[in-house]
Amino acid sequence: MKTNFLLFILLTNAVYANAHFFADTIIAQKLDSVTVHGIIYKKYDLPEMNNLFISTGKKTDLIHLGVLNADFSSKIGRQVFAKVPGVFVYDMDGAGNQFNIASRGLDPHRGWEFNNRKDGIMTNSDLYGYPASHYSMPLESIEQIELIKGTGSIQYGAQFGGMINYVSKKADSSKPFTFESIQTVGSYGLVSSYHAISGTIKKFKYYAYTYFKMRNGYREIEQTKSNAQKVSLSYQFNSKFSIEFEWSRSAYTYKIPGALNDQMFRENPQQATRNRNYFNPDIHLPFVKIQWIRNANTKLQLTSSAVLGTRNSVMFDKPMQIKDTINHSTGQYNYRQVDIDQFNSYTTELRLFHQFRLHNQLHSIAAGIQYINNDLHRTQLGKGTTGENFDLSLVDPLWGRDLHFKTVNYALFTEQQWQLNKQLTVTTGIRLETGKTNMFGTIQYYPSTQIPVVIARQFPLFAAGFQYKIGKPIIVYGGIAQSYRPMIFKDLIPGSVYETVDPAIQDANGYNAEFGMKGNWKFFKWDITAFVLRINNRFGILAITDGMNNLMTYRTNIGNSISKGLELFVQADWPINQSTVLSVFTSTSLMDARYKNAFVKVGGTNKSVHNNKVESAPDLTSRNGVSIQSGKLNISFQYSYVSATFADALNTIVSPFNSGAVGIVPSYGIVDLSASFQINRFISLKFNGNNITNQSYFTKRPLFYPGPGIWPSDGRNFSSTISFTL
């Protein structure tokens, strides 16, 4: 990976002082030490050839966590993705259980608009049933994060958001045993502990970690306990052939404090409305990876992986205005609702990367085939206990919904890089998808004749792009790629007997297009991108009447949307002296995301939302920072601003309901301060002050999980971290 160096060389004392030369004798003298002072500047985009993938001409971002002053334990998204313009962060909870991010007007729920990967292995729980990524590794285990926006999706998947890949720390290749420990304490009883061992013994490498975290939340009764483990083993048979086995797991139990309405938020954003609600995903991610380097121009990689585990919840699942209190007739709380999803997702990918010469130019091809076999077993609406603890027991063994959502899907993909001359590169790509989903089981309140449901899909996706180098420092790039989003489980499940699903409902489809320029000059580096993202056949509900003139809720395609905008990243690094550098950056996105020819259900009628703004799509997102690094000390200051957004497609300004589920999400500005100090090559310290002005804010008004209403984000909090390596 290329790294730019700015070296300031100070030579002390005289070299060859009092040297004597003789005709037949050379007198050797011991030189004084040479001290080299330098500042290492990291690249913020991916190399054109990234392992077995082609990144030429695409909007890419590369985040180096090792040099980042961010709160890793709490996974503060605005800090981690500070230099990625346009990333919308949904603070679902302050415990830092996992990221909820999106870009370009997409839905941020658990990052499900991205093709989520760890070390190239997909972590989406079920791409066709529930595409959210419930797997949540500790950031302490990650070395860097790679992100490719929408036009790079052809090589990875069909997602509108593109691909995000978390690259793990590697085994120490210089010695047989290394121990790393990272310990964090902070506000609200935060304690996290990460321990890792690694090493290399001849041709064998290993890496293993264990992680634990607990935290009482910013809000009353909020609490989280999480743990994670990993074991990775690899063997290099020779210079051309290697094999790697890995198993990793993440699990947490989050005690959910419940949603608020607007008045409650103004009075006290830390109050809770629930005391018996819990969420608990427990995910295992095993994989085997075989790599063969045939020669300098050809590489093959075979991976086989699985996402296995459960997503569990037990909740008093009522709107927040219905209080969870003791039932006077029974003397107990009311029964809670239990939902359990069981994930059985298997993926096998064979990838080829090959370079060849044609007309005196070196060209590249990345191609492969992907096989996916998923079985999402969803059991919902179970009658849980009346207790207060985390308990998934049922008092009635009959589930309200007991369904399987099975999918088999094949994808064939190829992308070619054509080097037309030294300056101009053109890329072309195609992805062919074919598959079938079969949903079967029982819904107690719904006619059995409506199940099973079989969905077949078969379609091609095309992509094309270019890159033009204007000298060494400036690159102009652009491209367009088709994307699609399948009908997932929630789009096909009626909520009651008064709901029905359109038999002609279609998958959402559309495209990403972008045009940008990036480069560097003296102390400056920049990346400016204009984009258009169009989604056709968005999912939603409309009102219809049946043959008996009864009003029905109709799940169908409600219309289209289009997002247009500009993403800007600029950073300047000024060396002040031999060991000190001042760095200033802005990462800003301007966006206009609107519905086109779309309708939504309002009571018993359908209302046009044409030209209304898309939910959770801010016009302006701007993160700005300044940092100074002097020797072993690094101090960073960051200001993040997000403009107001709407919570519903109707663009309701003031909530007409007591639930707080619709209305404006006000703009907010957050100030963060952090510092790190490298005591020696073994020990380092870090301090984070998050939201130091104690701004009361929230980022979204969800309509579904974790409950409709306002979910306040964290106020002022602090953390301190000590890391040491032996």
C-alpha positions as a printed Julia matrix, in Angstrom:
726×3 Matrix{Float64}:
   0.0     0.0     0.0
   1.48    3.27   -1.04
   2.22    5.79    1.72
   3.4     9.31    1.18
   6.32   10.37    3.33
   7.35   13.89    4.21
  10.87   13.54    5.68
  12.79   16.15    7.58
  16.37   14.91    8.04
  18.59   16.31   10.75
  22.25   15.19   10.62
  24.08   15.74   13.92
  27.82   16.37   14.32
  30.32   16.11   11.54
  30.69   13.01    9.4
  34.19   11.74    8.73
  35.61   14.35   11.12
  39.41   14.42   11.03
  39.39   11.71    8.36
  42.83   10.76    6.99
  43.41    9.2     3.65
  46.52    7.4     2.59
  47.45    6.0    -0.76
  47.34    2.37    0.35
  45.42    2.58    3.62
  41.78    3.36    4.47
  41.09    4.34    8.03
  37.54    3.43    9.12
  35.77    5.68   11.6
  32.6     5.15   13.63
  29.86    7.55   12.55
  27.64    9.41   15.0
  23.94    8.47   15.07
  21.56    9.85   12.47
  18.12   10.98   13.66
  15.32   10.96   11.11
  12.17   12.92   11.98
   9.12   12.21    9.86
   5.38   12.46    9.58
   3.59    9.58    7.86
   0.57   10.57    5.79
  -1.97    7.86    5.09
  -3.89    7.38    1.89
  -7.65    7.79    2.22
  -8.63    5.74   -0.82
  -8.01    2.18   -1.96
  -5.25    1.19   -4.38
  -6.37    0.55   -7.95
  -5.77   -3.19   -7.51
  -7.02   -4.17   -4.08
  -6.18   -7.82   -3.49
  -8.41   -9.67   -6.01
 -10.62   -6.67   -6.73
 -10.48   -3.74   -9.12
 -10.96   -0.3    -7.55
  -9.97    1.83  -10.53
 -12.36    4.67  -11.3
 -14.56    4.16   -8.24
 -15.39    6.28   -5.21
 -13.45    4.52   -2.45
 -12.52    5.3     1.13
  -9.88    3.77    3.37
  -9.91    4.3     7.14
  -6.74    3.49    9.09
  -7.84    2.75   12.63
  -4.3     2.57   13.97
  -3.81    6.34   13.57
  -7.4     7.35   14.29
  -8.32    9.27   17.44
 -11.76    7.75   17.85
 -13.74    6.03   20.59
 -13.48    2.4    19.48
 -15.13    0.8    22.48
 -18.36    2.8    22.0
 -18.1     2.68   18.19
 -18.81    6.38   17.73
 -19.72    6.36   14.03
 -19.27   10.1    13.44
 -15.64    9.71   14.6
 -14.78    6.46   12.83
 -16.31    7.6     9.5
 -15.41   11.27    9.98
 -13.44   11.49    6.74
 -15.98    9.6     4.62
 -18.31   12.33    3.28
 -22.03   11.64    3.39
 -22.15    8.8     5.9
 -25.38    9.07    7.9
 -25.05    7.59   11.39
 -28.17    6.34   13.16
 -27.42    6.3    16.91
 -29.81    3.5    17.79
 -28.11    3.12   21.16
 -25.09    4.66   22.82
 -23.64    1.35   23.92
 -21.74    0.93   20.66
 -23.12   -2.52   19.97
 -22.86   -2.09   16.2
 -22.87    0.45   13.4
 -26.07    1.72   11.8
 -24.89    3.69    8.77
 -25.95    4.6     5.23
 -25.12    7.11    2.52
 -26.86    8.87   -0.38
 -30.33    8.76    1.19
 -30.46    5.01    1.93
 -31.8     3.31    5.06
 -29.16    3.07    7.86
 -30.74    0.2     9.82
 -27.8    -2.06   10.78
 -26.04   -1.07    7.55
 -28.31   -3.32    5.51
 -27.97   -1.28    2.31
 -24.27   -2.31    2.17
 -22.65   -5.58    1.26
 -21.07   -6.07    4.71
 -17.83   -8.02    4.9
 -15.06   -8.89    7.32
 -11.79   -9.83    5.66
 -13.74  -10.28    2.44
 -16.3   -12.63    4.04
 -19.97  -11.56    3.95
 -21.58  -10.88    7.33
 -25.12   -9.9     6.25
 -27.39  -12.2     8.24
 -29.52  -13.14    5.2
 -29.32  -11.09    2.0
 -32.81  -12.12    0.88
 -34.65  -12.48    4.18
 -33.09   -9.99    6.61
 -29.99   -8.3     5.09
 -28.97   -6.49    8.3
 -25.53   -7.29    9.7
 -26.03   -8.5    13.27
 -22.41   -9.63   13.5
 -20.47   -7.01   15.47
 -16.74   -7.46   15.97
 -14.82   -5.22   18.41
 -13.1    -2.35   16.62
 -10.03   -3.1    18.73
  -9.54   -6.13   16.44
  -9.74   -4.13   13.19
  -6.77   -2.62   11.35
  -8.62   -0.7     8.65
 -12.04   -0.23    7.03
 -12.52   -0.29    3.25
 -15.6     1.28    1.69
 -16.59    1.29   -1.98
 -19.67    3.32   -2.86
 -22.43    2.09   -5.19
 -20.61    1.88   -8.53
 -18.27   -0.77   -7.13
 -21.04   -3.19   -6.24
 -20.77   -5.47   -9.29
 -17.77   -7.37   -7.89
 -19.35   -7.84   -4.45
 -23.12   -7.9    -4.75
 -26.13   -5.98   -5.97
 -26.52   -3.55   -3.03
 -27.29    0.12   -3.67
 -24.94    1.21   -0.89
 -21.87   -0.61   -2.18
 -19.46   -2.61   -0.04
 -17.92   -2.1     3.4
 -15.1    -4.41    4.49
 -13.57   -4.58    7.98
  -9.97   -5.76    7.69
  -8.72   -7.54   10.79
  -5.35   -7.2    12.44
  -2.88   -9.8    11.2
  -0.64  -12.21   13.04
   2.78  -10.9    13.99
   5.1   -12.28   11.31
   8.35  -11.39   13.1
   8.15  -13.64   16.16
   6.35  -16.74   17.46
   4.38  -14.99   20.21
   2.91  -11.51   20.69
   0.42  -10.38   23.3
  -1.82   -7.3    22.94
  -4.12   -5.89   25.61
  -6.5    -2.91   25.29
  -8.39   -1.81   28.41
 -11.03    0.96   28.46
 -13.03    2.57   31.25
 -15.5     5.41   30.89
 -18.73    7.13   31.77
 -21.85    5.21   32.81
 -19.82    2.31   34.13
 -18.13    1.49   30.82
 -15.57   -1.29   31.12
 -14.16   -3.1    28.09
 -11.31   -5.56   27.87
  -9.61   -6.88   24.73
  -6.83   -9.48   24.77
  -5.15  -10.95   21.69
  -2.29  -13.32   20.98
  -0.62  -13.93   17.64
   2.57  -15.15   16.07
   4.34  -17.01   13.28
   6.03  -20.38   13.65
   7.74  -21.26   10.39
   4.89  -21.57    7.85
   2.14  -21.45   10.45
   0.4   -18.24   11.61
  -2.21  -17.75   14.29
  -4.31  -14.94   15.77
  -6.85  -15.19   18.57
  -8.7   -12.71   20.75
 -11.29  -12.53   23.47
 -13.34   -9.44   24.28
 -15.8    -8.35   26.93
 -17.68   -5.1    27.51
 -20.32   -3.88   29.92
 -21.92   -0.46   30.2
 -24.85    1.2    31.93
 -26.42    3.55   29.44
 -26.84    7.29   29.24
 -30.55    6.67   29.74
 -32.22    5.23   32.8
 -32.19    1.39   33.1
 -30.24    1.12   29.81
 -27.56   -1.54   29.94
 -25.45   -3.66   27.62
 -23.19   -6.66   28.02
 -21.26   -7.94   25.03
 -18.54  -10.44   24.28
 -16.66  -11.64   21.22
 -14.07  -14.27   20.37
 -12.0   -15.27   17.37
  -9.47  -17.92   16.38
  -7.65  -17.66   13.04
  -5.14  -20.24   11.76
  -3.29  -20.14    8.46
  -0.61  -22.23    6.78
   1.63  -21.13    3.91
   2.52  -24.33    2.08
   4.82  -22.48   -0.29
   5.09  -19.08   -1.96
   2.05  -19.84   -4.12
  -0.43  -21.78   -1.99
  -1.99  -20.99    1.4
  -5.01  -21.96    3.44
  -6.75  -20.13    6.3
  -9.37  -21.28    8.8
 -11.26  -18.92   11.06
 -14.11  -18.94   13.54
 -15.38  -15.78   15.18
 -18.39  -14.91   17.29
 -20.13  -11.8    18.57
 -22.96  -11.61   21.09
 -24.56   -8.95   23.22
 -27.62   -8.41   25.37
 -29.02   -4.91   25.32
 -31.61   -3.72   27.84
 -33.76   -1.29   25.86
 -35.08    1.82   27.65
 -37.97    2.47   25.25
 -38.98    5.34   22.98
 -40.02    8.87   24.03
 -42.37   11.43   22.56
 -41.45   15.06   21.91
 -42.6    16.4    25.27
 -40.77   13.7    27.21
 -37.61   14.33   25.22
 -37.73   18.04   26.03
 -38.35   17.37   29.73
 -35.72   14.68   30.25
 -34.03   12.81   27.38
 -32.52   10.32   29.84
 -35.82    8.9    31.09
 -37.04    5.42   30.15
 -40.48    4.12   29.21
 -39.64    0.42   29.35
 -37.95   -1.75   31.96
 -38.47   -5.27   30.54
 -37.32   -5.05   26.91
 -34.23   -6.9    25.69
 -32.44   -7.52   22.4
 -29.88  -10.3    21.97
 -28.11  -11.35   18.74
 -25.6   -14.2    18.97
 -23.77  -14.72   15.69
 -21.05  -17.16   14.6
 -18.95  -16.56   11.5
 -16.8   -19.54   10.39
 -14.92  -19.61    7.1
 -12.17  -21.32    5.16
 -10.13  -19.47    2.55
  -7.79  -21.07    0.02
  -5.53  -18.92   -2.13
  -3.37  -19.98   -5.06
  -0.99  -17.59   -6.78
  -0.35  -19.32  -10.07
   2.13  -16.69  -11.21
   2.72  -12.94  -11.01
  -0.33  -12.3   -13.22
  -2.9   -14.85  -12.01
  -4.48  -15.42   -8.6
  -7.31  -17.7    -7.51
  -9.2   -17.59   -4.23
 -11.87  -19.94   -2.93
 -13.83  -19.03    0.21
 -16.61  -20.88    1.94
 -18.31  -19.17    4.87
 -21.44  -19.16    7.0
 -23.45  -16.79    9.16
 -25.01  -18.88   11.92
 -26.86  -17.82   15.02
 -29.92  -16.11   16.4
 -31.53  -12.71   16.76
 -33.6   -12.78   19.94
 -35.88  -10.21   21.53
 -38.36  -10.17   24.4
 -40.35   -6.94   24.66
 -43.55   -5.32   25.77
 -44.13   -4.36   22.17
 -46.66   -1.55   22.41
 -46.47    2.15   21.45
 -44.74    4.2    24.13
 -47.94    6.0    25.17
 -49.19    2.63   26.49
 -47.4     2.36   29.82
 -45.87   -0.91   30.92
 -47.39   -1.11   34.4
 -48.77   -3.74   36.75
 -52.13   -5.13   35.61
 -54.44   -4.5    38.56
 -56.68   -7.48   37.75
 -53.78   -9.97   37.79
 -51.26   -8.2    40.02
 -48.57   -8.84   37.42
 -47.1    -7.2    34.36
 -48.69   -8.03   31.03
 -47.17  -10.75   28.88
 -44.22   -9.78   26.71
 -43.7   -10.69   23.05
 -40.87  -13.08   22.13
 -39.32  -13.12   18.64
 -36.51  -15.47   17.61
 -34.8   -15.51   14.21
 -32.47  -18.38   13.4
 -29.91  -17.65   10.68
 -28.44  -20.39    8.5
 -26.68  -18.55    5.69
 -23.99  -20.22    3.58
 -21.86  -18.6     0.89
 -19.18  -19.96   -1.41
 -17.19  -17.7    -3.74
 -14.55  -18.54   -6.31
 -12.6   -15.5    -7.52
 -10.05  -15.06  -10.28
  -7.75  -12.1   -10.81
  -5.7   -12.02  -13.99
  -3.52   -9.47  -15.77
  -2.51   -9.65  -19.41
  -0.81   -7.51  -22.02
  -2.55   -6.28  -25.14
  -1.24   -3.58  -27.5
   1.67   -2.93  -25.14
  -0.67   -2.13  -22.23
  -1.32   -4.13  -19.06
  -5.02   -4.96  -18.56
  -6.8    -6.7   -15.65
  -9.84   -8.87  -15.11
 -11.58   -9.79  -11.85
 -14.19  -12.52  -12.2
 -15.93  -15.17  -10.17
 -18.98  -17.15   -9.21
 -20.97  -16.98   -5.98
 -23.34  -19.54   -4.5
 -25.69  -18.63   -1.63
 -27.94  -21.0     0.31
 -29.93  -19.38    3.13
 -32.61  -20.61    5.5
 -34.06  -17.93    7.76
 -36.34  -19.56   10.32
 -38.44  -16.78   11.84
 -40.58  -17.48   14.91
 -42.49  -14.41   16.07
 -45.38  -13.19   18.21
 -44.64  -15.7    20.95
 -46.36  -15.21   24.3
 -43.55  -14.49   26.73
 -43.39  -14.23   30.48
 -44.61  -11.43   32.74
 -41.16  -11.11   34.33
 -38.55   -8.35   34.2
 -35.4   -10.29   33.29
 -34.09  -11.44   29.93
 -36.14  -14.58   29.39
 -37.12  -16.12   26.04
 -39.46  -18.69   27.58
 -42.99  -19.06   26.2
 -46.06  -19.56   28.34
 -47.86  -20.84   25.22
 -45.83  -23.05   22.84
 -47.73  -21.81   19.78
 -46.02  -19.06   17.76
 -48.11  -16.39   16.05
 -45.79  -16.73   13.05
 -43.57  -19.75   12.36
 -42.04  -19.37    8.9
 -39.06  -20.49    6.86
 -37.6   -18.21    4.21
 -35.3   -20.35    2.05
 -33.24  -18.93   -0.8
 -30.82  -20.43   -3.29
 -29.01  -17.9    -5.46
 -26.2   -18.01   -8.03
 -24.22  -15.04   -9.31
 -21.65  -14.86  -12.08
 -19.64  -11.63  -12.23
 -16.75  -10.13  -14.12
 -15.14   -6.72  -14.33
 -12.43   -5.73  -16.77
  -9.94   -2.9   -16.56
  -8.79   -1.7   -19.98
  -5.65    0.45  -19.9
  -6.05    2.43  -23.13
  -2.94    4.55  -22.53
  -0.88    5.85  -19.64
  -3.58    8.31  -18.64
  -6.93    6.69  -19.51
  -8.41    3.54  -18.01
 -11.89    2.17  -18.79
 -13.69   -0.49  -16.73
 -16.67   -2.61  -17.78
 -18.58   -5.12  -15.68
 -21.55   -7.44  -15.57
 -23.21   -9.46  -12.81
 -25.75  -12.17  -13.65
 -28.06  -13.16  -10.78
 -30.49  -16.07  -10.74
 -32.25  -17.62   -7.79
 -35.43  -18.65   -6.03
 -36.95  -17.96   -2.62
 -39.49  -20.25   -1.02
 -41.44  -19.06    2.02
 -43.52  -21.62    3.91
 -44.93  -22.17    7.39
 -47.87  -20.87    9.38
 -49.35  -17.5    10.34
 -52.06  -18.02   12.93
 -54.15  -15.0    11.93
 -53.8   -15.45    8.15
 -55.4   -17.88    5.68
 -53.18  -20.89    5.02
 -54.06  -20.68    1.33
 -51.85  -17.56    1.06
 -48.74  -19.59    1.96
 -46.37  -20.86    0.58
 -44.97  -18.06   -1.55
 -42.39  -18.72   -4.27
 -40.3   -15.89   -5.73
 -38.02  -16.44   -8.71
 -35.48  -13.87   -9.88
 -33.18  -13.71  -12.87
 -31.56  -10.54  -14.17
 -28.29   -8.97  -15.31
 -26.61   -5.9   -13.79
 -24.21   -3.8   -15.86
 -21.52   -1.3   -14.92
 -19.02    0.93  -16.71
 -16.53    3.54  -15.56
 -13.37    5.42  -16.39
 -10.33    7.02  -14.81
  -8.1     9.7   -16.31
  -4.83   10.81  -14.77
  -3.91   14.45  -15.25
  -0.27   14.16  -14.4
   0.62   12.41  -11.18
  -1.35   14.42   -8.62
  -4.87   14.58  -10.17
  -7.3    11.83  -11.17
 -10.7    12.33  -12.8
 -13.07    9.35  -12.46
 -16.69    8.38  -13.03
 -19.08    5.56  -13.73
 -22.54    4.07  -13.55
 -23.7     0.72  -12.15
 -27.06   -0.98  -11.82
 -28.25   -2.24   -8.43
 -31.25   -4.0    -6.94
 -32.82   -4.8    -3.58
 -34.88   -7.96   -3.22
 -38.21   -8.19   -1.45
 -37.16   -9.18    2.04
 -39.14  -10.93    4.75
 -40.85   -7.86    6.2
 -42.06   -6.75    2.75
 -43.97  -10.01    2.29
 -45.47  -10.65    5.73
 -48.95   -9.26    6.43
 -49.25   -7.68    9.87
 -52.88   -8.75   10.34
 -55.81  -10.36    8.59
 -56.6    -6.92    7.19
 -53.34   -6.83    5.26
 -52.52   -8.47    1.98
 -49.47   -8.63   -0.27
 -49.56   -7.63   -3.92
 -48.98  -10.84   -5.92
 -47.24   -8.71   -8.56
 -44.86   -6.98   -6.14
 -41.4    -6.53   -7.68
 -37.85   -6.22   -6.43
 -36.54   -2.66   -6.21
 -33.98   -1.75   -8.85
 -32.08    1.29  -10.08
 -28.57    2.64  -10.49
 -25.7     4.62   -9.02
 -23.87    7.2   -11.14
 -20.96    9.38  -10.06
 -18.31   11.74  -11.39
 -15.38   12.94   -9.34
 -11.89   14.34   -9.09
  -9.24   13.55   -6.5
  -5.63   14.47   -6.04
  -3.02   16.24   -3.97
  -0.91   19.35   -4.24
   1.75   20.36   -1.76
   0.04   20.12    1.66
  -3.46   19.49    0.29
  -5.38   16.38   -0.69
  -8.97   16.27   -1.92
 -11.72   14.08   -3.33
 -14.88   15.68   -4.79
 -17.71   13.51   -6.13
 -21.08   14.32   -7.69
 -23.6    11.46   -7.58
 -27.08   10.36   -8.61
 -28.82    7.36   -7.05
 -32.19    6.23   -8.4
 -34.39    3.55   -6.82
 -37.42    2.22   -8.68
 -40.26    0.18   -7.14
 -39.71    1.19   -3.53
 -41.63   -0.92   -1.02
 -44.5     0.38    1.1
 -48.21    0.11    1.84
 -51.3     1.47    0.11
 -55.03    1.37    0.91
 -57.4    -0.76   -1.18
 -60.82   -2.33   -0.76
 -61.55   -6.02   -1.2
 -64.53   -7.61   -2.98
 -66.71   -7.02    0.08
 -65.78   -3.32    0.11
 -63.63   -3.83    3.23
 -60.64   -1.52    3.64
 -57.35   -3.41    3.32
 -53.69   -2.55    3.76
 -51.84   -3.5     0.58
 -48.08   -4.23    0.63
 -46.76   -3.3    -2.79
 -44.4    -1.04   -4.75
 -45.32    2.57   -3.99
 -43.09    4.52   -6.4
 -39.54    5.71   -6.99
 -36.93    8.0    -5.47
 -33.87    9.85   -6.66
 -30.95   11.23   -4.64
 -28.58   13.84   -6.06
 -25.65   15.37   -4.31
 -22.04   16.34   -3.87
 -19.49   14.68   -1.58
 -16.41   16.7    -0.63
 -13.29   15.75    1.31
 -10.39   18.19    1.71
  -7.46   17.9     4.07
  -4.42   20.11    4.6
  -1.32   19.04    6.54
   1.14   21.77    7.54
   4.5    20.76    9.04
   5.32   23.25   11.79
   8.74   21.86   12.63
  10.66   18.6    12.37
   8.29   16.67   14.66
   5.03   18.63   14.6
   2.28   18.77   12.0
  -1.07   20.58   12.01
  -3.89   18.88   10.1
  -7.27   20.38    9.14
 -10.04   18.6     7.23
 -13.63   18.91    6.11
 -15.82   16.01    5.04
 -19.1    17.4     3.72
 -22.07   16.13    1.76
 -24.82   18.15    0.08
 -27.82   16.04   -0.94
 -31.36   16.32   -2.25
 -33.24   12.99   -1.94
 -36.88   13.0    -3.09
 -39.71   10.64   -3.93
 -40.87   10.49   -7.54
 -44.34    9.38   -8.66
 -44.94    7.77   -5.27
 -47.98    7.3    -3.01
 -48.43    6.28    0.64
 -51.41    5.18    2.71
 -53.02    7.86    4.89
 -55.96    6.45    6.81
 -58.27    4.93    4.22
 -56.84    6.82    1.24
 -53.62    7.07   -0.74
 -51.76   10.36   -0.89
 -49.14   11.45   -3.4
 -45.68   12.13   -1.97
 -44.19   13.17   -5.3
 -41.21   15.49   -4.68
 -41.39   14.94   -0.91
 -38.06   14.39    0.79
 -36.88   10.87    1.62
 -36.7    10.02    5.31
 -33.37   10.28    7.15
 -31.71   11.97    4.18
 -30.14   15.24    5.43
 -29.5    18.08    3.0
 -26.18   18.78    4.72
 -23.83   16.52    6.62
 -20.53   18.12    7.55
 -17.75   16.81    9.76
 -14.8    19.09   10.33
 -11.7    18.59   12.39
  -8.32   19.89   13.39
  -5.52   17.87   14.94
  -1.97   18.51   15.97
   0.65   15.81   16.26
   3.83   16.64   18.08
   6.18   13.79   18.71
   4.3    11.13   20.63
   1.28   13.34   21.4
  -1.76   13.67   19.13
  -4.72   15.94   19.97
  -7.88   16.07   17.82
 -10.96   18.29   17.8
 -14.04   17.49   15.66
 -17.31   19.27   14.97
 -20.11   17.29   13.31
 -23.24   18.87   11.91
 -26.33   17.15   10.45
 -29.24   19.19    9.11
 -32.88   18.46    9.92
 -34.6    15.46    8.35
 -38.12   14.06    8.1
 -39.25   10.85    9.77
 -41.97    9.94    7.26
 -42.67   10.18    3.55
 -45.49   12.67    4.19
 -42.84   15.08    5.55
 -44.83   15.74    8.69
 -43.36   18.76   10.49
 -45.1    18.55   13.86
 -46.1    15.17   15.26
 -49.91   14.9    15.46
 -49.59   11.86   17.7
 -48.39   11.28   21.24
 -46.05    8.5    20.1
 -43.34   10.78   18.66
 -43.0     8.43   15.69
 -43.38   11.14   13.02
 -42.26   14.74   12.75
 -39.06   16.66   12.19
 -35.73   15.29   13.37
 -34.04   18.59   14.3
 -30.55   19.51   13.15
 -27.72   18.98   15.59
 -24.06   19.83   16.03
 -21.72   17.68   18.13
 -18.25   18.52   19.47
 -15.75   15.74   20.23
 -12.26   16.0    21.68
  -9.66   13.26   21.83
  -5.98   12.81   22.6
  -3.47    9.98   22.44
   0.05    9.57   23.75
   2.6     6.9    22.85
   4.58    6.36   26.04
   6.98    3.95   24.35
   6.81    1.29   21.69
   4.92   -0.98   24.08
   2.4     1.27   25.83
  -0.01    3.97   24.64
  -2.78    6.02   26.23
  -5.96    7.5    24.72
  -8.62    9.86   26.02
 -11.98   10.6    24.4
 -14.51   13.29   25.26
 -17.71   12.7    23.3
 -20.39   15.38   22.87
 -18.5    17.62   25.28
 -21.12   20.4    25.0
 -23.77   17.91   26.23
 -26.05   18.48   23.23
 -29.48   16.83   23.56
 -30.3    15.31   20.18
 -31.63   12.29   18.33
 -30.93   11.02   14.83
 -34.09    9.17   13.75
 -37.71    8.4    14.64
 -38.03    4.69   13.82
 -41.44    3.22   13.05
 -40.48   -0.34   13.96
 -37.66   -1.86   16.05
 -36.68   -0.85   18.68
 -40.07    0.86   18.91
 -41.82    3.84   17.32
 -40.8     7.21   18.73
 -37.74    9.23   19.7
 -34.54    7.45   20.72
 -32.23   10.02   22.36
 -28.53    9.85   21.58
 -25.88   10.04   24.28
 -25.04   13.25   26.11
 -21.58   14.13   27.39
 -19.4    11.11   28.16
 -15.73   10.24   28.5
 -13.47    7.24   28.17
  -9.82    6.4    28.76
  -7.87    3.58   27.14
  -4.51    1.99   27.85
  -2.97   -0.34   25.27
   0.18   -2.39   25.53
   1.89   -4.95   23.36
   4.52   -7.49   24.38
